[in-house]
Amino acid sequence: HLFKLSVADALERSQPEAPGWLLSYLRAYDADQTWLINHSIGLRHQEHKVFYLTMIARYPDRQIEAPEGPGEPVVSTLSVGIVGWSFASVSVIDFLGLNDSVIAHNPELRTDGQMAHERQPPPGYLECFDPGLAKADLKVRFVPAERIRSCEARFWNQMTSASQTP
């Protein structure tokens, strides 16, 4: 859903007599735009709109009532926004750490260069809650409250003790 359109190519097609210096300038602009878009920086309004429409089509209508089951309802996702709204009474674990302190503070970063997408769960973190949470399949799973507290504490302690080791 990313729009990588060349301004220089569009101008050259519509105005073949455009001066070379202008086309050179626009090609440099196009290269900079492509780099920014590839790193999720300065995305255009239409890209946000298409992303929103794609996400809203994937998820169920807003569910206010919490699903019933043995334990706390939990779902995992790669993008918390629409999921958090759709599953209003379900705990959402976002793989990018936007709403999970363990993932947000995990020092092991992804290095694909995409801004605000470098966070990831520490190995075994999601599986500690429920093995299915590592799938991000939007299936609500029920996790005992004590297991949630235990997993969060265990991984938080592992991270903070590792960061204090010289």
JOVEN-V679956 format. One record per pair of residues at least 6 apart in sequence whose C-alpha atoms are under 6 Angstrom apart, sorted by the first residue. I is the first residue (numbers start at 1). J is the second residue. Records with the same first field share a line. If there is no record, write none. Layout:
I=J ; J
This chain:
2=47
6=30
8=23 ; 26 ; 27
37=43
39=113 ; 114 ; 115
40=114 ; 115
61=86
62=86
63=86 ; 87 ; 88
64=88 ; 89
66=89
70=142
71=142 ; 143 ; 144
72=142 ; 143 ; 144
73=90 ; 141 ; 142
74=90 ; 91 ; 92 ; 140 ; 141
75=92 ; 138 ; 140
76=92 ; 93 ; 94 ; 133 ; 136
77=94 ; 136
78=94 ; 95
80=94
95=120
96=117 ; 119 ; 120
97=103 ; 104
102=156
103=120 ; 121
109=118 ; 119
110=118
126=133 ; 134
